[in-house]
Amino acid sequence: MDASGLFWVLIKFGGPVLLLAVLGWAIWRNKKSRIPEEVTEAGTRRVYREEEQARREGRDGDENA
């Protein structure tokens, strides 16, 4: 097999294998959340509460409405 044939085999088979390996690693890494869901939910509730309070006080930043 000449060099161009070997290069074609690497492209044809090595590329998809490398792509699958990277995708698998990314999915595995994404499943391990560093922040517990409870902390995220509590933060979301706090932000919603602050925004609702600002809206009720008339300081929601919508002066043009």
PDBQT receptor file of N, H, CA, C and O in Angstrom, charges set to zero:
ATOM      1  N   MET A   1       0.851  -1.174   0.000  1.00  0.00    +0.000 N 
ATOM      2  CA  MET A   1       0.000   0.000   0.000  1.00  0.00    +0.000 C 
ATOM      3  C   MET A   1       0.899   1.239   0.000  1.00  0.00    +0.000 C 
ATOM      4  O   MET A   1       1.832   1.344   0.796  1.00  0.00    +0.000 OA
ATOM      5  N   ASP A   2       0.608   2.154  -0.885  1.00  0.00    +0.000 N 
ATOM      6  H   ASP A   2      -0.150   2.069  -1.531  1.00  0.00    +0.000 HD
ATOM      7  CA  ASP A   2       1.403   3.383  -0.945  1.00  0.00    +0.000 C 
ATOM      8  C   ASP A   2       0.919   4.387   0.098  1.00  0.00    +0.000 C 
ATOM      9  O   ASP A   2      -0.063   4.132   0.796  1.00  0.00    +0.000 OA
ATOM     10  N   ALA A   3       1.588   5.505   0.206  1.00  0.00    +0.000 N 
ATOM     11  H   ALA A   3       2.386   5.712  -0.360  1.00  0.00    +0.000 HD
ATOM     12  CA  ALA A   3       1.296   6.501   1.239  1.00  0.00    +0.000 C 
ATOM     13  C   ALA A   3      -0.089   7.111   1.065  1.00  0.00    +0.000 C 
ATOM     14  O   ALA A   3      -0.770   7.391   2.052  1.00  0.00    +0.000 OA
ATOM     15  N   SER A   4      -0.511   7.319  -0.173  1.00  0.00    +0.000 N 
ATOM     16  H   SER A   4       0.042   7.092  -0.975  1.00  0.00    +0.000 HD
ATOM     17  CA  SER A   4      -1.828   7.922  -0.375  1.00  0.00    +0.000 C 
ATOM     18  C   SER A   4      -2.933   6.957   0.042  1.00  0.00    +0.000 C 
ATOM     19  O   SER A   4      -3.972   7.387   0.542  1.00  0.00    +0.000 OA
ATOM     20  N   GLY A   5      -2.719   5.663  -0.158  1.00  0.00    +0.000 N 
ATOM     21  H   GLY A   5      -1.875   5.314  -0.564  1.00  0.00    +0.000 HD
ATOM     22  CA  GLY A   5      -3.710   4.674   0.278  1.00  0.00    +0.000 C 
ATOM     23  C   GLY A   5      -3.813   4.618   1.789  1.00  0.00    +0.000 C 
ATOM     24  O   GLY A   5      -4.909   4.525   2.340  1.00  0.00    +0.000 OA
ATOM     25  N   LEU A   6      -2.667   4.674   2.461  1.00  0.00    +0.000 N 
ATOM     26  H   LEU A   6      -1.776   4.749   2.013  1.00  0.00    +0.000 HD
ATOM     27  CA  LEU A   6      -2.662   4.670   3.928  1.00  0.00    +0.000 C 
ATOM     28  C   LEU A   6      -3.338   5.928   4.465  1.00  0.00    +0.000 C 
ATOM     29  O   LEU A   6      -4.100   5.865   5.430  1.00  0.00    +0.000 OA
ATOM     30  N   PHE A   7      -3.056   7.067   3.839  1.00  0.00    +0.000 N 
ATOM     31  H   PHE A   7      -2.436   7.118   3.055  1.00  0.00    +0.000 HD
ATOM     32  CA  PHE A   7      -3.680   8.319   4.252  1.00  0.00    +0.000 C 
ATOM     33  C   PHE A   7      -5.202   8.241   4.096  1.00  0.00    +0.000 C 
ATOM     34  O   PHE A   7      -5.940   8.721   4.956  1.00  0.00    +0.000 OA
ATOM     35  N   TRP A   8      -5.668   7.642   3.008  1.00  0.00    +0.000 N 
ATOM     36  H   TRP A   8      -5.069   7.251   2.309  1.00  0.00    +0.000 HD
ATOM     37  CA  TRP A   8      -7.106   7.520   2.773  1.00  0.00    +0.000 C 
ATOM     38  C   TRP A   8      -7.752   6.612   3.816  1.00  0.00    +0.000 C 
ATOM     39  O   TRP A   8      -8.857   6.891   4.281  1.00  0.00    +0.000 OA
ATOM     40  N   VAL A   9      -7.073   5.532   4.182  1.00  0.00    +0.000 N 
ATOM     41  H   VAL A   9      -6.176   5.305   3.804  1.00  0.00    +0.000 HD
ATOM     42  CA  VAL A   9      -7.602   4.636   5.218  1.00  0.00    +0.000 C 
ATOM     43  C   VAL A   9      -7.687   5.379   6.550  1.00  0.00    +0.000 C 
ATOM     44  O   VAL A   9      -8.675   5.240   7.270  1.00  0.00    +0.000 OA
ATOM     45  N   LEU A  10      -6.669   6.161   6.882  1.00  0.00    +0.000 N 
ATOM     46  H   LEU A  10      -5.866   6.274   6.297  1.00  0.00    +0.000 HD
ATOM     47  CA  LEU A  10      -6.704   6.933   8.133  1.00  0.00    +0.000 C 
ATOM     48  C   LEU A  10      -7.849   7.934   8.139  1.00  0.00    +0.000 C 
ATOM     49  O   LEU A  10      -8.519   8.108   9.157  1.00  0.00    +0.000 OA
ATOM     50  N   ILE A  11      -8.075   8.587   7.015  1.00  0.00    +0.000 N 
ATOM     51  H   ILE A  11      -7.531   8.445   6.188  1.00  0.00    +0.000 HD
ATOM     52  CA  ILE A  11      -9.176   9.550   6.927  1.00  0.00    +0.000 C 
ATOM     53  C   ILE A  11     -10.521   8.830   7.032  1.00  0.00    +0.000 C 
ATOM     54  O   ILE A  11     -11.415   9.271   7.755  1.00  0.00    +0.000 OA
ATOM     55  N   LYS A  12     -10.652   7.740   6.318  1.00  0.00    +0.000 N 
ATOM     56  H   LYS A  12      -9.926   7.382   5.731  1.00  0.00    +0.000 HD
ATOM     57  CA  LYS A  12     -11.935   7.047   6.235  1.00  0.00    +0.000 C 
ATOM     58  C   LYS A  12     -12.326   6.359   7.538  1.00  0.00    +0.000 C 
ATOM     59  O   LYS A  12     -13.505   6.336   7.891  1.00  0.00    +0.000 OA
ATOM     60  N   PHE A  13     -11.360   5.800   8.256  1.00  0.00    +0.000 N 
ATOM     61  H   PHE A  13     -10.402   5.819   7.970  1.00  0.00    +0.000 HD
ATOM     62  CA  PHE A  13     -11.683   5.049   9.470  1.00  0.00    +0.000 C 
ATOM     63  C   PHE A  13     -11.226   5.752  10.746  1.00  0.00    +0.000 C 
ATOM     64  O   PHE A  13     -11.902   5.668  11.772  1.00  0.00    +0.000 OA
ATOM     65  N   GLY A  14     -10.120   6.425  10.696  1.00  0.00    +0.000 N 
ATOM     66  H   GLY A  14      -9.571   6.494   9.863  1.00  0.00    +0.000 HD
ATOM     67  CA  GLY A  14      -9.611   7.100  11.890  1.00  0.00    +0.000 C 
ATOM     68  C   GLY A  14     -10.430   8.314  12.274  1.00  0.00    +0.000 C 
ATOM     69  O   GLY A  14     -10.625   8.583  13.459  1.00  0.00    +0.000 OA
ATOM     70  N   GLY A  15     -10.909   9.049  11.289  1.00  0.00    +0.000 N 
ATOM     71  H   GLY A  15     -10.750   8.831  10.326  1.00  0.00    +0.000 HD
ATOM     72  CA  GLY A  15     -11.718  10.244  11.562  1.00  0.00    +0.000 C 
ATOM     73  C   GLY A  15     -12.992   9.940  12.321  1.00  0.00    +0.000 C 
ATOM     74  O   GLY A  15     -13.248  10.546  13.362  1.00  0.00    +0.000 OA
ATOM     75  N   PRO A  16     -13.811   8.998  11.815  1.00  0.00    +0.000 N 
ATOM     76  CA  PRO A  16     -15.040   8.670  12.555  1.00  0.00    +0.000 C 
ATOM     77  C   PRO A  16     -14.769   8.104  13.947  1.00  0.00    +0.000 C 
ATOM     78  O   PRO A  16     -15.509   8.393  14.887  1.00  0.00    +0.000 OA
ATOM     79  N   VAL A  17     -13.720   7.305  14.086  1.00  0.00    +0.000 N 
ATOM     80  H   VAL A  17     -13.118   7.071  13.322  1.00  0.00    +0.000 HD
ATOM     81  CA  VAL A  17     -13.389   6.761  15.400  1.00  0.00    +0.000 C 
ATOM     82  C   VAL A  17     -13.004   7.891  16.347  1.00  0.00    +0.000 C 
ATOM     83  O   VAL A  17     -13.439   7.918  17.498  1.00  0.00    +0.000 OA
ATOM     84  N   LEU A  18     -12.194   8.814  15.867  1.00  0.00    +0.000 N 
ATOM     85  H   LEU A  18     -11.840   8.792  14.932  1.00  0.00    +0.000 HD
ATOM     86  CA  LEU A  18     -11.799   9.962  16.679  1.00  0.00    +0.000 C 
ATOM     87  C   LEU A  18     -13.016  10.819  17.032  1.00  0.00    +0.000 C 
ATOM     88  O   LEU A  18     -13.148  11.265  18.172  1.00  0.00    +0.000 OA
ATOM     89  N   LEU A  19     -13.891  11.046  16.077  1.00  0.00    +0.000 N 
ATOM     90  H   LEU A  19     -13.783  10.683  15.152  1.00  0.00    +0.000 HD
ATOM     91  CA  LEU A  19     -15.099  11.831  16.317  1.00  0.00    +0.000 C 
ATOM     92  C   LEU A  19     -15.979  11.163  17.377  1.00  0.00    +0.000 C 
ATOM     93  O   LEU A  19     -16.471  11.839  18.280  1.00  0.00    +0.000 OA
ATOM     94  N   LEU A  20     -16.180   9.858  17.278  1.00  0.00    +0.000 N 
ATOM     95  H   LEU A  20     -15.780   9.309  16.544  1.00  0.00    +0.000 HD
ATOM     96  CA  LEU A  20     -16.982   9.140  18.276  1.00  0.00    +0.000 C 
ATOM     97  C   LEU A  20     -16.335   9.211  19.654  1.00  0.00    +0.000 C 
ATOM     98  O   LEU A  20     -17.028   9.359  20.661  1.00  0.00    +0.000 OA
ATOM     99  N   ALA A  21     -15.021   9.107  19.701  1.00  0.00    +0.000 N 
ATOM    100  H   ALA A  21     -14.458   8.987  18.884  1.00  0.00    +0.000 HD
ATOM    101  CA  ALA A  21     -14.327   9.191  20.985  1.00  0.00    +0.000 C 
ATOM    102  C   ALA A  21     -14.519  10.569  21.626  1.00  0.00    +0.000 C 
ATOM    103  O   ALA A  21     -14.768  10.671  22.827  1.00  0.00    +0.000 OA
ATOM    104  N   VAL A  22     -14.403  11.612  20.829  1.00  0.00    +0.000 N 
ATOM    105  H   VAL A  22     -14.200  11.530  19.853  1.00  0.00    +0.000 HD
ATOM    106  CA  VAL A  22     -14.574  12.970  21.355  1.00  0.00    +0.000 C 
ATOM    107  C   VAL A  22     -16.018  13.195  21.788  1.00  0.00    +0.000 C 
ATOM    108  O   VAL A  22     -16.258  13.785  22.841  1.00  0.00    +0.000 OA
ATOM    109  N   LEU A  23     -16.970  12.743  21.007  1.00  0.00    +0.000 N 
ATOM    110  H   LEU A  23     -16.776  12.264  20.151  1.00  0.00    +0.000 HD
ATOM    111  CA  LEU A  23     -18.381  12.892  21.385  1.00  0.00    +0.000 C 
ATOM    112  C   LEU A  23     -18.692  12.113  22.660  1.00  0.00    +0.000 C 
ATOM    113  O   LEU A  23     -19.397  12.613  23.536  1.00  0.00    +0.000 OA
ATOM    114  N   GLY A  24     -18.178  10.910  22.766  1.00  0.00    +0.000 N 
ATOM    115  H   GLY A  24     -17.605  10.504  22.054  1.00  0.00    +0.000 HD
ATOM    116  CA  GLY A  24     -18.389  10.114  23.979  1.00  0.00    +0.000 C 
ATOM    117  C   GLY A  24     -17.807  10.789  25.203  1.00  0.00    +0.000 C 
ATOM    118  O   GLY A  24     -18.433  10.818  26.264  1.00  0.00    +0.000 OA
ATOM    119  N   TRP A  25     -16.607  11.332  25.055  1.00  0.00    +0.000 N 
ATOM    120  H   TRP A  25     -16.099  11.308  24.194  1.00  0.00    +0.000 HD
ATOM    121  CA  TRP A  25     -15.975  12.033  26.167  1.00  0.00    +0.000 C 
ATOM    122  C   TRP A  25     -16.798  13.257  26.574  1.00  0.00    +0.000 C 
ATOM    123  O   TRP A  25     -16.987  13.513  27.763  1.00  0.00    +0.000 OA
ATOM    124  N   ALA A  26     -17.287  14.009  25.587  1.00  0.00    +0.000 N 
ATOM    125  H   ALA A  26     -17.134  13.801  24.621  1.00  0.00    +0.000 HD
ATOM    126  CA  ALA A  26     -18.066  15.218  25.881  1.00  0.00    +0.000 C 
ATOM    127  C   ALA A  26     -19.373  14.869  26.593  1.00  0.00    +0.000 C 
ATOM    128  O   ALA A  26     -19.764  15.556  27.536  1.00  0.00    +0.000 OA
ATOM    129  N   ILE A  27     -20.037  13.829  26.158  1.00  0.00    +0.000 N 
ATOM    130  H   ILE A  27     -19.720  13.271  25.392  1.00  0.00    +0.000 HD
ATOM    131  CA  ILE A  27     -21.289  13.416  26.805  1.00  0.00    +0.000 C 
ATOM    132  C   ILE A  27     -21.012  12.956  28.226  1.00  0.00    +0.000 C 
ATOM    133  O   ILE A  27     -21.739  13.323  29.150  1.00  0.00    +0.000 OA
ATOM    134  N   TRP A  28     -19.973  12.161  28.409  1.00  0.00    +0.000 N 
ATOM    135  H   TRP A  28     -19.383  11.864  27.658  1.00  0.00    +0.000 HD
ATOM    136  CA  TRP A  28     -19.614  11.677  29.739  1.00  0.00    +0.000 C 
ATOM    137  C   TRP A  28     -19.264  12.838  30.660  1.00  0.00    +0.000 C 
ATOM    138  O   TRP A  28     -19.672  12.866  31.821  1.00  0.00    +0.000 OA
ATOM    139  N   ARG A  29     -18.513  13.788  30.138  1.00  0.00    +0.000 N 
ATOM    140  H   ARG A  29     -18.182  13.765  29.195  1.00  0.00    +0.000 HD
ATOM    141  CA  ARG A  29     -18.087  14.931  30.940  1.00  0.00    +0.000 C 
ATOM    142  C   ARG A  29     -19.267  15.824  31.298  1.00  0.00    +0.000 C 
ATOM    143  O   ARG A  29     -19.304  16.393  32.388  1.00  0.00    +0.000 OA
ATOM    144  N   ASN A  30     -20.230  15.952  30.394  1.00  0.00    +0.000 N 
ATOM    145  H   ASN A  30     -20.201  15.489  29.508  1.00  0.00    +0.000 HD
ATOM    146  CA  ASN A  30     -21.386  16.817  30.626  1.00  0.00    +0.000 C 
ATOM    147  C   ASN A  30     -22.320  16.227  31.682  1.00  0.00    +0.000 C 
ATOM    148  O   ASN A  30     -23.009  16.978  32.371  1.00  0.00    +0.000 OA
ATOM    149  N   LYS A  31     -22.358  14.922  31.822  1.00  0.00    +0.000 N 
ATOM    150  H   LYS A  31     -21.798  14.312  31.262  1.00  0.00    +0.000 HD
ATOM    151  CA  LYS A  31     -23.244  14.301  32.800  1.00  0.00    +0.000 C 
ATOM    152  C   LYS A  31     -22.766  14.534  34.231  1.00  0.00    +0.000 C 
ATOM    153  O   LYS A  31     -23.564  14.477  35.166  1.00  0.00    +0.000 OA
ATOM    154  N   LYS A  32     -21.493  14.790  34.404  1.00  0.00    +0.000 N 
ATOM    155  H   LYS A  32     -20.845  14.836  33.644  1.00  0.00    +0.000 HD
ATOM    156  CA  LYS A  32     -20.964  15.042  35.736  1.00  0.00    +0.000 C 
ATOM    157  C   LYS A  32     -21.073  16.521  36.044  1.00  0.00    +0.000 C 
ATOM    158  O   LYS A  32     -20.116  17.270  35.842  1.00  0.00    +0.000 OA
ATOM    159  N   SER A  33     -22.215  16.947  36.525  1.00  0.00    +0.000 N 
ATOM    160  H   SER A  33     -22.992  16.339  36.689  1.00  0.00    +0.000 HD
ATOM    161  CA  SER A  33     -22.414  18.357  36.849  1.00  0.00    +0.000 C 
ATOM    162  C   SER A  33     -21.631  18.707  38.103  1.00  0.00    +0.000 C 
ATOM    163  O   SER A  33     -21.641  17.962  39.083  1.00  0.00    +0.000 OA
ATOM    164  N   ARG A  34     -20.961  19.835  38.063  1.00  0.00    +0.000 N 
ATOM    165  H   ARG A  34     -20.954  20.440  37.267  1.00  0.00    +0.000 HD
ATOM    166  CA  ARG A  34     -20.187  20.280  39.212  1.00  0.00    +0.000 C 
ATOM    167  C   ARG A  34     -21.064  20.981  40.242  1.00  0.00    +0.000 C 
ATOM    168  O   ARG A  34     -20.699  21.067  41.415  1.00  0.00    +0.000 OA
ATOM    169  N   ILE A  35     -22.217  21.480  39.810  1.00  0.00    +0.000 N 
ATOM    170  H   ILE A  35     -22.514  21.410  38.857  1.00  0.00    +0.000 HD
ATOM    171  CA  ILE A  35     -23.110  22.208  40.702  1.00  0.00    +0.000 C 
ATOM    172  C   ILE A  35     -24.359  21.356  40.909  1.00  0.00    +0.000 C 
ATOM    173  O   ILE A  35     -25.020  20.982  39.940  1.00  0.00    +0.000 OA
ATOM    174  N   PRO A  36     -24.685  21.047  42.156  1.00  0.00    +0.000 N 
ATOM    175  CA  PRO A  36     -25.898  20.254  42.399  1.00  0.00    +0.000 C 
ATOM    176  C   PRO A  36     -27.149  20.970  41.878  1.00  0.00    +0.000 C 
ATOM    177  O   PRO A  36     -27.212  22.199  41.867  1.00  0.00    +0.000 OA
ATOM    178  N   GLU A  37     -28.117  20.204  41.459  1.00  0.00    +0.000 N 
ATOM    179  H   GLU A  37     -28.066  19.205  41.469  1.00  0.00    +0.000 HD
ATOM    180  CA  GLU A  37     -29.344  20.771  40.883  1.00  0.00    +0.000 C 
ATOM    181  C   GLU A  37     -30.077  21.650  41.893  1.00  0.00    +0.000 C 
ATOM    182  O   GLU A  37     -30.695  22.643  41.509  1.00  0.00    +0.000 OA
ATOM    183  N   GLU A  38     -30.018  21.303  43.163  1.00  0.00    +0.000 N 
ATOM    184  H   GLU A  38     -29.516  20.497  43.475  1.00  0.00    +0.000 HD
ATOM    185  CA  GLU A  38     -30.707  22.097  44.188  1.00  0.00    +0.000 C 
ATOM    186  C   GLU A  38     -30.141  23.522  44.252  1.00  0.00    +0.000 C 
ATOM    187  O   GLU A  38     -30.886  24.483  44.437  1.00  0.00    +0.000 OA
ATOM    188  N   VAL A  39     -28.830  23.647  44.098  1.00  0.00    +0.000 N 
ATOM    189  H   VAL A  39     -28.224  22.866  43.947  1.00  0.00    +0.000 HD
ATOM    190  CA  VAL A  39     -28.204  24.970  44.130  1.00  0.00    +0.000 C 
ATOM    191  C   VAL A  39     -28.653  25.789  42.924  1.00  0.00    +0.000 C 
ATOM    192  O   VAL A  39     -28.938  26.981  43.049  1.00  0.00    +0.000 OA
ATOM    193  N   THR A  40     -28.716  25.154  41.767  1.00  0.00    +0.000 N 
ATOM    194  H   THR A  40     -28.485  24.187  41.666  1.00  0.00    +0.000 HD
ATOM    195  CA  THR A  40     -29.161  25.839  40.557  1.00  0.00    +0.000 C 
ATOM    196  C   THR A  40     -30.613  26.285  40.691  1.00  0.00    +0.000 C 
ATOM    197  O   THR A  40     -30.953  27.416  40.345  1.00  0.00    +0.000 OA
ATOM    198  N   GLU A  41     -31.468  25.397  41.194  1.00  0.00    +0.000 N 
ATOM    199  H   GLU A  41     -31.192  24.478  41.476  1.00  0.00    +0.000 HD
ATOM    200  CA  GLU A  41     -32.884  25.731  41.360  1.00  0.00    +0.000 C 
ATOM    201  C   GLU A  41     -33.067  26.865  42.365  1.00  0.00    +0.000 C 
ATOM    202  O   GLU A  41     -33.891  27.753  42.145  1.00  0.00    +0.000 OA
ATOM    203  N   ALA A  42     -32.317  26.849  43.459  1.00  0.00    +0.000 N 
ATOM    204  H   ALA A  42     -31.648  26.128  43.637  1.00  0.00    +0.000 HD
ATOM    205  CA  ALA A  42     -32.428  27.909  44.465  1.00  0.00    +0.000 C 
ATOM    206  C   ALA A  42     -31.997  29.254  43.865  1.00  0.00    +0.000 C 
ATOM    207  O   ALA A  42     -32.624  30.279  44.131  1.00  0.00    +0.000 OA
ATOM    208  N   GLY A  43     -30.951  29.253  43.073  1.00  0.00    +0.000 N 
ATOM    209  H   GLY A  43     -30.441  28.421  42.857  1.00  0.00    +0.000 HD
ATOM    210  CA  GLY A  43     -30.502  30.480  42.423  1.00  0.00    +0.000 C 
ATOM    211  C   GLY A  43     -31.535  31.020  41.456  1.00  0.00    +0.000 C 
ATOM    212  O   GLY A  43     -31.756  32.229  41.384  1.00  0.00    +0.000 OA
ATOM    213  N   THR A  44     -32.168  30.123  40.711  1.00  0.00    +0.000 N 
ATOM    214  H   THR A  44     -31.987  29.142  40.769  1.00  0.00    +0.000 HD
ATOM    215  CA  THR A  44     -33.204  30.538  39.766  1.00  0.00    +0.000 C 
ATOM    216  C   THR A  44     -34.386  31.156  40.503  1.00  0.00    +0.000 C 
ATOM    217  O   THR A  44     -34.905  32.194  40.093  1.00  0.00    +0.000 OA
ATOM    218  N   ARG A  45     -34.810  30.518  41.588  1.00  0.00    +0.000 N 
ATOM    219  H   ARG A  45     -34.389  29.675  41.921  1.00  0.00    +0.000 HD
ATOM    220  CA  ARG A  45     -35.925  31.066  42.367  1.00  0.00    +0.000 C 
ATOM    221  C   ARG A  45     -35.571  32.444  42.929  1.00  0.00    +0.000 C 
ATOM    222  O   ARG A  45     -36.420  33.336  42.950  1.00  0.00    +0.000 OA
ATOM    223  N   ARG A  46     -34.325  32.631  43.384  1.00  0.00    +0.000 N 
ATOM    224  H   ARG A  46     -33.635  31.907  43.367  1.00  0.00    +0.000 HD
ATOM    225  CA  ARG A  46     -33.891  33.913  43.931  1.00  0.00    +0.000 C 
ATOM    226  C   ARG A  46     -33.938  35.002  42.862  1.00  0.00    +0.000 C 
ATOM    227  O   ARG A  46     -34.402  36.112  43.127  1.00  0.00    +0.000 OA
ATOM    228  N   VAL A  47     -33.465  34.694  41.668  1.00  0.00    +0.000 N 
ATOM    229  H   VAL A  47     -33.089  33.793  41.453  1.00  0.00    +0.000 HD
ATOM    230  CA  VAL A  47     -33.465  35.683  40.584  1.00  0.00    +0.000 C 
ATOM    231  C   VAL A  47     -34.899  36.037  40.199  1.00  0.00    +0.000 C 
ATOM    232  O   VAL A  47     -35.214  37.209  39.995  1.00  0.00    +0.000 OA
ATOM    233  N   TYR A  48     -35.768  35.034  40.097  1.00  0.00    +0.000 N 
ATOM    234  H   TYR A  48     -35.512  34.082  40.262  1.00  0.00    +0.000 HD
ATOM    235  CA  TYR A  48     -37.172  35.318  39.766  1.00  0.00    +0.000 C 
ATOM    236  C   TYR A  48     -37.816  36.190  40.845  1.00  0.00    +0.000 C 
ATOM    237  O   TYR A  48     -38.569  37.112  40.531  1.00  0.00    +0.000 OA
ATOM    238  N   ARG A  49     -37.523  35.904  42.101  1.00  0.00    +0.000 N 
ATOM    239  H   ARG A  49     -36.911  35.155  42.355  1.00  0.00    +0.000 HD
ATOM    240  CA  ARG A  49     -38.088  36.673  43.208  1.00  0.00    +0.000 C 
ATOM    241  C   ARG A  49     -37.608  38.130  43.137  1.00  0.00    +0.000 C 
ATOM    242  O   ARG A  49     -38.399  39.055  43.323  1.00  0.00    +0.000 OA
ATOM    243  N   GLU A  50     -36.322  38.327  42.868  1.00  0.00    +0.000 N 
ATOM    244  H   GLU A  50     -35.680  37.575  42.716  1.00  0.00    +0.000 HD
ATOM    245  CA  GLU A  50     -35.778  39.685  42.760  1.00  0.00    +0.000 C 
ATOM    246  C   GLU A  50     -36.394  40.438  41.580  1.00  0.00    +0.000 C 
ATOM    247  O   GLU A  50     -36.717  41.619  41.703  1.00  0.00    +0.000 OA
ATOM    248  N   GLU A  51     -36.558  39.769  40.448  1.00  0.00    +0.000 N 
ATOM    249  H   GLU A  51     -36.296  38.809  40.349  1.00  0.00    +0.000 HD
ATOM    250  CA  GLU A  51     -37.153  40.418  39.280  1.00  0.00    +0.000 C 
ATOM    251  C   GLU A  51     -38.613  40.786  39.533  1.00  0.00    +0.000 C 
ATOM    252  O   GLU A  51     -39.064  41.859  39.131  1.00  0.00    +0.000 OA
ATOM    253  N   GLU A  52     -39.346  39.904  40.192  1.00  0.00    +0.000 N 
ATOM    254  H   GLU A  52     -38.981  39.032  40.518  1.00  0.00    +0.000 HD
ATOM    255  CA  GLU A  52     -40.746  40.186  40.493  1.00  0.00    +0.000 C 
ATOM    256  C   GLU A  52     -40.857  41.372  41.456  1.00  0.00    +0.000 C 
ATOM    257  O   GLU A  52     -41.735  42.220  41.296  1.00  0.00    +0.000 OA
ATOM    258  N   GLN A  53     -39.982  41.434  42.442  1.00  0.00    +0.000 N 
ATOM    259  H   GLN A  53     -39.268  40.745  42.572  1.00  0.00    +0.000 HD
ATOM    260  CA  GLN A  53     -39.990  42.556  43.380  1.00  0.00    +0.000 C 
ATOM    261  C   GLN A  53     -39.657  43.856  42.655  1.00  0.00    +0.000 C 
ATOM    262  O   GLN A  53     -40.294  44.878  42.908  1.00  0.00    +0.000 OA
ATOM    263  N   ALA A  54     -38.683  43.837  41.768  1.00  0.00    +0.000 N 
ATOM    264  H   ALA A  54     -38.166  43.006  41.562  1.00  0.00    +0.000 HD
ATOM    265  CA  ALA A  54     -38.321  45.033  41.006  1.00  0.00    +0.000 C 
ATOM    266  C   ALA A  54     -39.481  45.470  40.113  1.00  0.00    +0.000 C 
ATOM    267  O   ALA A  54     -39.732  46.666  39.967  1.00  0.00    +0.000 OA
ATOM    268  N   ARG A  55     -40.184  44.516  39.520  1.00  0.00    +0.000 N 
ATOM    269  H   ARG A  55     -39.980  43.544  39.639  1.00  0.00    +0.000 HD
ATOM    270  CA  ARG A  55     -41.322  44.859  38.660  1.00  0.00    +0.000 C 
ATOM    271  C   ARG A  55     -42.424  45.519  39.477  1.00  0.00    +0.000 C 
ATOM    272  O   ARG A  55     -43.008  46.512  39.045  1.00  0.00    +0.000 OA
ATOM    273  N   ARG A  56     -42.712  44.970  40.664  1.00  0.00    +0.000 N 
ATOM    274  H   ARG A  56     -42.237  44.163  41.016  1.00  0.00    +0.000 HD
ATOM    275  CA  ARG A  56     -43.755  45.546  41.510  1.00  0.00    +0.000 C 
ATOM    276  C   ARG A  56     -43.397  46.952  41.995  1.00  0.00    +0.000 C 
ATOM    277  O   ARG A  56     -44.275  47.798  42.166  1.00  0.00    +0.000 OA
ATOM    278  N   GLU A  57     -42.125  47.190  42.211  1.00  0.00    +0.000 N 
ATOM    279  H   GLU A  57     -41.412  46.503  42.073  1.00  0.00    +0.000 HD
ATOM    280  CA  GLU A  57     -41.672  48.511  42.686  1.00  0.00    +0.000 C 
ATOM    281  C   GLU A  57     -41.498  49.498  41.547  1.00  0.00    +0.000 C 
ATOM    282  O   GLU A  57     -41.197  50.666  41.790  1.00  0.00    +0.000 OA
ATOM    283  N   GLY A  58     -41.683  49.053  40.296  1.00  0.00    +0.000 N 
ATOM    284  H   GLY A  58     -41.928  48.104  40.099  1.00  0.00    +0.000 HD
ATOM    285  CA  GLY A  58     -41.579  49.928  39.150  1.00  0.00    +0.000 C 
ATOM    286  C   GLY A  58     -40.166  50.218  38.720  1.00  0.00    +0.000 C 
ATOM    287  O   GLY A  58     -39.937  51.201  38.016  1.00  0.00    +0.000 OA
ATOM    288  N   ARG A  59     -39.216  49.410  39.112  1.00  0.00    +0.000 N 
ATOM    289  H   ARG A  59     -39.402  48.611  39.684  1.00  0.00    +0.000 HD
ATOM    290  CA  ARG A  59     -37.837  49.634  38.721  1.00  0.00    +0.000 C 
ATOM    291  C   ARG A  59     -37.335  48.445  37.887  1.00  0.00    +0.000 C 
ATOM    292  O   ARG A  59     -36.232  47.938  38.089  1.00  0.00    +0.000 OA
ATOM    293  N   ASP A  60     -38.178  48.028  36.956  1.00  0.00    +0.000 N 
ATOM    294  H   ASP A  60     -39.074  48.441  36.792  1.00  0.00    +0.000 HD
ATOM    295  CA  ASP A  60     -37.819  46.876  36.123  1.00  0.00    +0.000 C 
ATOM    296  C   ASP A  60     -37.038  47.267  34.879  1.00  0.00    +0.000 C 
ATOM    297  O   ASP A  60     -36.721  46.409  34.056  1.00  0.00    +0.000 OA
ATOM    298  N   GLY A  61     -36.724  48.544  34.728  1.00  0.00    +0.000 N 
ATOM    299  H   GLY A  61     -36.981  49.242  35.397  1.00  0.00    +0.000 HD
ATOM    300  CA  GLY A  61     -35.893  48.981  33.608  1.00  0.00    +0.000 C 
ATOM    301  C   GLY A  61     -36.655  49.191  32.322  1.00  0.00    +0.000 C 
ATOM    302  O   GLY A  61     -36.045  49.329  31.261  1.00  0.00    +0.000 OA
ATOM    303  N   ASP A  62     -37.973  49.219  32.389  1.00  0.00    +0.000 N 
ATOM    304  H   ASP A  62     -38.468  49.107  33.251  1.00  0.00    +0.000 HD
ATOM    305  CA  ASP A  62     -38.789  49.377  31.181  1.00  0.00    +0.000 C 
ATOM    306  C   ASP A  62     -39.408  50.770  31.186  1.00  0.00    +0.000 C 
ATOM    307  O   ASP A  62     -40.629  50.896  31.280  1.00  0.00    +0.000 OA
ATOM    308  N   GLU A  63     -38.588  51.824  31.087  1.00  0.00    +0.000 N 
ATOM    309  H   GLU A  63     -37.597  51.722  31.011  1.00  0.00    +0.000 HD
ATOM    310  CA  GLU A  63     -39.071  53.189  31.148  1.00  0.00    +0.000 C 
ATOM    311  C   GLU A  63     -39.815  53.607  29.875  1.00  0.00    +0.000 C 
ATOM    312  O   GLU A  63     -40.607  54.548  29.918  1.00  0.00    +0.000 OA
ATOM    313  N   ASN A  64     -39.583  52.940  28.760  1.00  0.00    +0.000 N 
ATOM    314  H   ASN A  64     -38.940  52.176  28.725  1.00  0.00    +0.000 HD
ATOM    315  CA  ASN A  64     -40.172  53.333  27.477  1.00  0.00    +0.000 C 
ATOM    316  C   ASN A  64     -41.573  52.795  27.282  1.00  0.00    +0.000 C 
ATOM    317  O   ASN A  64     -42.226  53.165  26.306  1.00  0.00    +0.000 OA
ATOM    318  N   ALA A  65     -42.051  51.966  28.136  1.00  0.00    +0.000 N 
ATOM    319  H   ALA A  65     -41.521  51.666  28.928  1.00  0.00    +0.000 HD
ATOM    320  CA  ALA A  65     -43.373  51.334  27.924  1.00  0.00    +0.000 C 
ATOM    321  C   ALA A  65     -44.501  52.233  28.366  1.00  0.00    +0.000 C 
ATOM    322  O   ALA A  65     -45.668  51.858  28.258  1.00  0.00    +0.000 OA
TER     323      ALA A  65
